[in-house]
Amino acid sequence: MSSEKKSMKVGVIGPAGFGGSYLCIELINRGHQVYGISRNPEKLGQHASYTPMSADVNTLGVVELSEVFKGMDVVINEYGPHSAGHEALQYMPFLEVTRKIVLAIRLAKVGYFIMVGGCGSLHMPGTPERSVLEDREWWMSYRRGIADSEAHTSYMEERLGPMGAGLRAYRNARAAEASGKGTSESRRVIEDYEAYVRSNDRALQFVTACRTSFMFFDGNTSFPWTFVSPPALYRPGRRTGEYEVRYDVLPVKGDEEDARNLDGRLHGISAADLAVAIADEALSRVKKWRHWTAFADMSDDTPAPSYMTL
């Protein structure tokens, strides 16, 4: 990150949501003027460096959105439907909103646009022609990875209701098996959950939309952007202030070129540390026109709030 100190006007789409709330606090703590853009931006709270701008990205047209973005040094898109519950995790609405935002950013001539996408656009280790979503064993390793974390399971329960409840039962069953206290019931829970994940996991619709959204950016140099994909295990947690960066590829532990058996090998990052990485990039802009991810130490598994307030 550049050592230069500069206060910027930063628009954050989705300021009161999961990633957006952590990001707004990080930016404000660095001395930036933050403009929260959503239907209810006042939910984040009040601060002298925070200006809520009520604007519904779902219903406004491109021209109207561009007026909201005008004059911003940076706009960061933390838009996500998760706060509306698991039923909102749909493919087409996310892509249509992303399309409008991109066009509005270009029309407003924003200085720098940071798109926070999803893990689905990252490539499998050692296979740059294949995204993670083309490997269903990766998705199974992801589900096992979040189930083995108390912090991640608690986060999913808070944000996604029934999806979180199923994950809790799966976590308990896996813990019973690992401790040698498994029963026929715990094995049935595991089998049923993994069968659902392999055949009908509704979260895949949204993750697939995140992958497709990268096509709005890939090879496009008509405006200044960067596209950050959180790693597989992205959840609330401690702010360490440290992170590592990888470009285009899913970060894994061990041999970074080996995509076989990813159980226990997926990296993660807390929302607080991803906010650090994004805030760094907002100032340095060293990843212009690049697709990247960041990961950090996740050894602290203490549950943390899904949403922050000022």
ZAMARGU-4260 file (C-alpha; in steps of 0.2 Angstrom, whole numbers, plus 5000, padded with zeros to 4 digits):
<rodrens>
0) 5000/5000/5000 | 5006/5018/4996 | 5012/5027/5012 | 5004/5043/5005 | 4990/5049/5016
5) 4975/5055/5006 | 4957/5058/5011 | 4945/5052/4997 | 4926/5052/4994 | 4922/5034/4994
10) 4904/5027/4989 | 4900/5010/4996 | 4885/5001/4989 | 4877/4991/5003 | 4885/5000/5018
15) 4875/4991/5031 | 4877/4974/5025 | 4890/4961/5030 | 4905/4966/5020 | 4899/4983/5017
20) 4898/4988/5036 | 4915/4981/5040 | 4922/4991/5025 | 4914/5007/5029 | 4921/5007/5047
25) 4938/5003/5040 | 4937/5017/5028 | 4931/5030/5041 | 4944/5025/5053 | 4957/5029/5039
30) 4950/5047/5037 | 4940/5045/5021 | 4923/5053/5018 | 4911/5038/5016 | 4895/5039/5006
35) 4883/5024/5010 | 4872/5020/4995 | 4857/5008/4998 | 4838/5009/5002 | 4842/5011/5021
40) 4860/5017/5022 | 4856/5025/5039 | 4856/5008/5047 | 4875/5009/5048 | 4873/5023/5061
45) 4879/5041/5062 | 4897/5048/5060 | 4904/5065/5055 | 4913/5056/5040 | 4898/5046/5035
50) 4884/5052/5023 | 4869/5041/5020 | 4863/5042/5002 | 4846/5033/5000 | 4846/5025/4983
55) 4839/5008/4978 | 4850/5000/4965 | 4837/4987/4961 | 4825/5000/4954 | 4834/5015/4948
60) 4839/5017/4930 | 4857/5019/4924 | 4856/5038/4922 | 4849/5040/4940 | 4862/5029/4947
65) 4876/5039/4938 | 4870/5055/4947 | 4872/5046/4963 | 4890/5041/4959 | 4896/5057/4951
70) 4910/5066/4961 | 4916/5050/4969 | 4935/5046/4969 | 4931/5028/4972 | 4915/5017/4972
75) 4915/5000/4980 | 4901/4988/4976 | 4897/4977/4991 | 4879/4974/4985 | 4872/4957/4990
80) 4855/4951/4993 | 4859/4940/5008 | 4851/4952/5020 | 4834/4948/5012 | 4837/4929/5017
85) 4841/4913/5007 | 4826/4916/4995 | 4835/4931/4988 | 4850/4921/4982 | 4845/4922/4964
90) 4855/4922/4948 | 4847/4934/4936 | 4843/4949/4948 | 4861/4950/4954 | 4867/4950/4936
95) 4855/4964/4931 | 4859/4975/4945 | 4878/4973/4942 | 4875/4977/4924 | 4867/4993/4929
100) 4880/4998/4941 | 4894/4995/4929 | 4885/5006/4916 | 4882/5020/4928 | 4900/5020/4935
105) 4906/5022/4917 | 4893/5036/4914 | 4898/5045/4930 | 4917/5043/4926 | 4921/5037/4943
110) 4939/5038/4947 | 4940/5019/4952 | 4928/5005/4954 | 4930/4990/4965 | 4919/4976/4962
115) 4917/4963/4977 | 4912/4948/4968 | 4912/4930/4974 | 4923/4915/4975 | 4915/4907/4960
120) 4925/4916/4947 | 4942/4910/4954 | 4951/4896/4944 | 4955/4879/4951 | 4973/4877/4956
125) 4984/4872/4941 | 4970/4873/4929 | 4967/4891/4923 | 4954/4886/4910 | 4942/4879/4924
130) 4933/4889/4937 | 4930/4882/4954 | 4911/4879/4950 | 4916/4867/4937 | 4923/4855/4951
135) 4909/4849/4962 | 4921/4841/4974 | 4927/4859/4978 | 4910/4864/4983 | 4909/4849/4994
140) 4926/4854/5002 | 4919/4871/5004 | 4903/4865/5013 | 4914/4854/5025 | 4926/4868/5028
145) 4912/4880/5034 | 4904/4866/5044 | 4920/4863/5053 | 4920/4882/5059 | 4909/4887/5074
150) 4911/4905/5068 | 4906/4902/5050 | 4891/4891/5056 | 4885/4904/5068 | 4887/4917/5054
155) 4877/4907/5042 | 4863/4904/5055 | 4862/4923/5057 | 4861/4927/5039 | 4853/4913/5030
160) 4840/4905/5041 | 4836/4887/5035 | 4852/4885/5026 | 4861/4889/5042 | 4850/4877/5052
165) 4855/4863/5040 | 4873/4867/5042 | 4872/4867/5061 | 4865/4849/5060 | 4878/4844/5048
170) 4892/4852/5059 | 4886/4843/5074 | 4885/4826/5065 | 4903/4828/5058 | 4909/4833/5076
175) 4901/4817/5083 | 4909/4806/5069 | 4926/4814/5072 | 4925/4811/5091 | 4921/4793/5089
180) 4903/4796/5095 | 4894/4794/5079 | 4878/4785/5077 | 4867/4779/5063 | 4857/4796/5065
185) 4873/4806/5063 | 4879/4797/5048 | 4861/4799/5040 | 4862/4818/5043 | 4879/4818/5034
190) 4873/4808/5020 | 4857/4818/5017 | 4866/4835/5018 | 4880/4830/5006 | 4867/4822/4994
195) 4858/4839/4994 | 4874/4849/4992 | 4879/4838/4977 | 4862/4839/4968 | 4852/4854/4973
200) 4862/4867/4984 | 4852/4883/4981 | 4867/4894/4986 | 4875/4888/4969 | 4863/4900/4960
205) 4871/4915/4968 | 4889/4909/4967 | 4886/4905/4949 | 4880/4923/4946 | 4895/4930/4954
210) 4906/4920/4942 | 4896/4926/4927 | 4897/4944/4933 | 4916/4944/4930 | 4912/4944/4911
215) 4907/4962/4913 | 4925/4966/4917 | 4937/4953/4910 | 4947/4961/4896 | 4937/4978/4898
220) 4949/4993/4899 | 4935/5006/4895 | 4935/5011/4913 | 4946/5009/4929 | 4941/4994/4939
225) 4947/4980/4950 | 4938/4964/4954 | 4941/4956/4971 | 4934/4938/4975 | 4934/4933/4993
230) 4942/4916/4996 | 4931/4901/5000 | 4930/4903/5019 | 4924/4921/5021 | 4916/4926/5037
235) 4916/4938/5052 | 4931/4937/5063 | 4946/4946/5070 | 4955/4960/5061 | 4973/4955/5060
240) 4978/4969/5048 | 4988/4956/5038 | 4984/4947/5022 | 4991/4938/5006 | 4986/4941/4988
245) 4984/4929/4974 | 4978/4933/4956 | 4964/4923/4947 | 4966/4907/4956 | 4958/4899/4972
250) 4971/4900/4986 | 4974/4883/4995 | 4986/4877/5008 | 5000/4865/5003 | 5004/4863/4985
255) 4996/4878/4976 | 4995/4869/4960 | 4987/4853/4967 | 4968/4853/4966 | 4965/4836/4972
260) 4956/4833/4989 | 4954/4851/4995 | 4946/4845/5012 | 4955/4856/5025 | 4965/4865/5012
265) 4954/4880/5008 | 4960/4897/5014 | 4949/4911/5021 | 4948/4929/5027 | 4938/4938/5039
270) 4927/4953/5033 | 4937/4964/5044 | 4953/4959/5035 | 4946/4959/5018 | 4940/4977/5022
275) 4959/4981/5025 | 4964/4974/5008 | 4950/4983/4999 | 4954/5000/5008 | 4972/4997/5003
280) 4968/4995/4985 | 4956/5010/4985 | 4971/5021/4988 | 4985/5012/4979 | 4976/5005/4964
285) 4990/4993/4960 | 4977/4980/4955 | 4969/4990/4941 | 4961/4978/4928 | 4965/4963/4938
290) 4955/4949/4946 | 4962/4945/4964 | 4958/4937/4980 | 4966/4939/4998 | 4967/4927/5013
295) 4973/4929/5031 | 4975/4920/5047 | 4959/4911/5052 | 4965/4902/5068 | 4953/4912/5079
300) 4936/4903/5077 | 4927/4915/5089 | 4910/4920/5082 | 4909/4938/5078 | 4895/4950/5072
305) 4889/4948/5054 | 4885/4967/5054 | 4894/4981/5061 | 4887/4998/5066 | 4895/5015/5069
</rodrens>
